[in-house]
Amino acid sequence: MEILHTCLNVADADETIAFYEQFGFEESWSFEAGDTENRYIADDDGVELQLSDTEGETAFEQGTAWDHLAIRVDDVDATFERVDHHGVVQEPGDQPAAGARTAFIEDPDGHVLELIEPLE
């Protein structure tokens, strides 16, 4: 068994793709189903996100069942400063128990991303 992709509901696929391109994701393929455009982005390791953009839907309730998407970066502080994010959940800081330096930001639709840099 393998996880193939994660699907995120988005208000504007173009804006969301531009956001994730800052992390090395590139658009790979797409299809339409009724009023929904499904666009896929992938990184060099094959990690894939499905961005589901349904006409007329612009706001989503995040709920409490899903928390965040973690992305490994070379330098949390530099990425935090460079990336055009849409909200800060937690500033960069060391998490010794996890052996990492992390920061939490939001994408255009309010999905939370954890930036992770392993501590050496």
Secondary structure by P-SEA (a helix, b strand, c coil): ccccbbbbbbccaaaaaaaacccccccccccccccbbbbbbbccccbbbbbbbccccccccccccccbbbbbbccaaaaaacccccccccccccccccccccccccccccbbbbbbbbcc
